[in-house]
Amino acid sequence: MARLIFINRFFYPDHSATSQILSDLAFYLASEGHEVHVITSRQIYDDPHAALAGCETINAAHVHRVTSTQFGRSALLGRSLDYLSFYRSVRRSLNEITGPNDLIIAKTDPPLLSVVAGGVAQRRRARLEPISKSSEEDNEAGKLDEAEEVVGVIFPADEDATLPLYPGEKTLDQPASHVTA
């Protein structure tokens, strides 16, 4: 059975949104008998100077915590250096643990993490499933075999959007375009 290798900057015991979603998913899949690995940082979202254990198994999920710089989110340059050092450590860890037919699932934090994972996946003959694209592109994400540039994002408009509701005010029965002053 292919291993599932998740990558995200934060993981349990961190409480950020991406950490909580990934932690729940990884623990569930591991409890169902899948071999789950998580490559993440040693940091906690609210504490860039935290130093969590390097390797541990939590609820049957194998957690590989990599080092990175710890400048934090306060300045763009520091955040950029944190991202770059995390990318480098992730690539090193992926090269060590990824085998043929493994499934690498790259989450959204930090941005463009799937670009780093894509090169390793190709060299190791693993599969890559980035989860950082729009929902329309996610359907074809498994077909991605090389990095591609994202030049824009289109957010779909809801043509049937409802009117805002204001507490204590009467709602309108007609769409806004039919209301006259």
C-alpha positions, 0 to 999 in steps of 0.5 A, spaced: 500 500 500 502 506 498 504 511 503 500 518 504 505 523 505 502 530 507 506 537 507 504 543 511 507 548 515 503 547 521 500 540 525 498 538 531 499 540 537 498 547 533 491 550 533 491 554 526 486 552 521 490 548 516 493 544 522 487 542 525 484 540 518 490 536 517 491 533 524 484 530 524 484 527 517 491 524 518 489 521 525 483 518 521 486 515 515 492 512 520 486 509 524 483 506 518 490 502 517 493 507 512 501 509 513 501 516 514 507 521 514 506 528 515 512 533 514 511 539 518 515 545 521 517 545 529 513 551 530 507 553 532 503 558 529 503 563 534 510 562 537 515 562 531 520 560 537 517 553 539 521 547 538 517 541 537 520 534 537 523 532 530 520 525 529 514 522 533 508 518 532 502 521 534 495 517 533 499 512 529 501 518 524 509 519 523 510 526 524 517 529 521 518 536 523 523 539 519 527 545 521 527 552 518 528 559 520 524 563 525 523 570 524 515 569 524 510 573 520 511 580 523 516 582 517 515 580 509 523 579 509 523 574 515 517 571 513 520 569 506 526 567 509 522 562 513 518 560 507 525 558 503 528 555 509 522 550 510 522 549 502 529 546 503 528 542 509 521 539 506 525 537 500 530 534 504 525 530 508 521 528 502 527 525 498 529 521 504 522 518 505 518 518 499 518 512 495 515 509 488 507 510 488 507 514 494 502 519 494 504 526 496 499 531 499 501 538 499 497 543 503 496 550 502 501 553 507 506 556 505 504 558 498 507 554 492 509 548 497 506 543 491 512 546 486 517 544 491 514 537 492 513 536 484 520 535 483 521 530 488 515 526 486 517 526 479 524 524 481 521 518 486 516 516 481 511 518 486 504 521 485 503 529 487 496 531 489 496 539 491 490 542 495 492 549 493 488 550 487 481 552 485 476 547 486 475 547 478 483 545 478 483 540 484 479 535 479 485 534 475 490 536 480 492 528 480 494 529 473 499 535 474 506 532 472 510 538 473 510 545 476 506 550 472 505 558 473 499 560 476 497 567 473 491 569 476 485 566 480 477 567 478 472 567 483 465 565 481 460 570 482 453 567 484 448 570 480 442 568 485 445 571 491 440 573 496 440 580 499 443 581 505 439 581 512 439 586 517 436 584 524 430 588 525 429 590 518 423 587 514 426 582 508 424 584 501 421 579 497 424 581 490 431 581 488 435 588 488 434 589 481 427 589 481 426 594 487 425 601 486 426 607 490 
